[in-house]
Amino acid sequence: MQLPEPRGPVSAELTDLLAGLPGADSAAQAALLSLVAKTVRLADDILSDDDLQFALFCLYELHYGGLDGVDDAWEWEPGLIAVRRLLEAPFEQALRSAALVAAGPASANSERVAAEGNPDSDAVADMLFALAAQDGGPSLSRYVAKKATVEQLAEFLIHKSVYQLKEADPHTWAIPRLAGRPKAALVEIQADEYGGGRPHRMHSALFARTMEGLGLDTRYGSYADVVPAMALASVNMMSLFGLQRRLRGAITGHLAIYEMTSSRPNHLYARGFRRHGFGSDVTEYFDEHVEADAVHEQIAGRDLAGGLAEAEPHLLEDILFGATAALAIDARLTAHIVEAWEDGRSSLRTSLPAAA
Amino acid sequence: MDHETKTSDPSSVVLCPDGPILIRGDFEIVTPSGDPVPRQRTTVALCRCGASAIKPYCDGSHKLINFRTDA
């Protein structure tokens, strides 16, 4: 993706550094490290901090499709990994705090499952389904179904595009960290996400067709500049969970809850686009998810998350963490978008550049 | 591998508690007259609660109607 515009001092120094070659300017690298150390200490809320979420987003992007004009060797440059670690520690801490709040009444149920010692996969699936069911707060899908204007539908796609144009990639990192039943489950889900061998059926490709139908730019990251910090935090969370073996419980819990809170909302999203006269080229992405995620939620809850908890019971807590963190971040992003729309404002940071 | 034990795996049908019927393996879904039912994926979830809007497939509606399989 194109290197986006910096959002503050940290991302400005980072993008300057990335324009050069790894190791070429060790003074600048050291300066960035101390700036990050100072900035994270002073940050009020790292989850909604534009500069820090944006820097983390760029650092993670080096592990995915890369950044245009940036040397791929930066991916494993130790100094840059050190910067990433400095950002990740408080980010994970903030996610853990947010997750505790989001767990709500279902946490008693999960404590019971955990206390029983060796959780079985059905009990873990039950626990996750219960967590998904208690999801309250404002509903983006109901707003999209009933009230959203065409401009708001475009904004909705733009928020989603920072993840959906690389849909499934962060969870794929977990495959080699798993074994046996949870591994087979994850591969089965991911194969479906990637179109079952048919490139045009890849969920990221379906999403690109939906964006095309609204005249949007389908290149990955082309809207990274306009989405709020919380939209980046939502993708950064998946990268954090996916890229660390230590957090393999969290990435499976994340995927399970994501699938469990998907079929119904996607049904409503499709309705919102049909309401404005969009055809199946635009709604296919949502229609596909109604059916696919009703399959995936069963496999992700029981075989992936449940199977992992059976194999490694000590990971149950992190499975729950991944699931509740996903709900918490989603709730904050939803609140941001719905509040803006109800006030008649754009939910994006800056207005969109005029359509080409 | 020993040739005598190398048999093809049978299809499996998973009865998901309070949920759909998951089928994976080599199978065909047909109408009563034998016409194939359109299908996009290898493993499918078939509606068991009757509330799905995309029957024969599951759309997660069992969760909304509080469908229970143990009663």
HADDOCK unambig.tbl for C-alpha pairs under 7 A between the chains (distance, minus, plus):
assign (segid A and resid 192 and name CA) (segid B and resid 41 and name CA) 6.92 0.50 0.50
assign (segid A and resid 263 and name CA) (segid B and resid 59 and name CA) 6.11 0.50 0.50
assign (segid A and resid 263 and name CA) (segid B and resid 60 and name CA) 6.04 0.50 0.50
assign (segid A and resid 264 and name CA) (segid B and resid 60 and name CA) 6.77 0.50 0.50
assign (segid A and resid 290 and name CA) (segid B and resid 59 and name CA) 5.55 0.50 0.50
assign (segid A and resid 291 and name CA) (segid B and resid 57 and name CA) 6.84 0.50 0.50
assign (segid A and resid 291 and name CA) (segid B and resid 58 and name CA) 6.46 0.50 0.50
assign (segid A and resid 291 and name CA) (segid B and resid 59 and name CA) 5.45 0.50 0.50
assign (segid A and resid 294 and name CA) (segid B and resid 45 and name CA) 6.85 0.50 0.50
assign (segid A and resid 294 and name CA) (segid B and resid 58 and name CA) 6.00 0.50 0.50
assign (segid A and resid 294 and name CA) (segid B and resid 59 and name CA) 5.42 0.50 0.50
assign (segid A and resid 294 and name CA) (segid B and resid 60 and name CA) 5.34 0.50 0.50
assign (segid A and resid 295 and name CA) (segid B and resid 44 and name CA) 6.13 0.50 0.50
assign (segid A and resid 295 and name CA) (segid B and resid 45 and name CA) 5.23 0.50 0.50
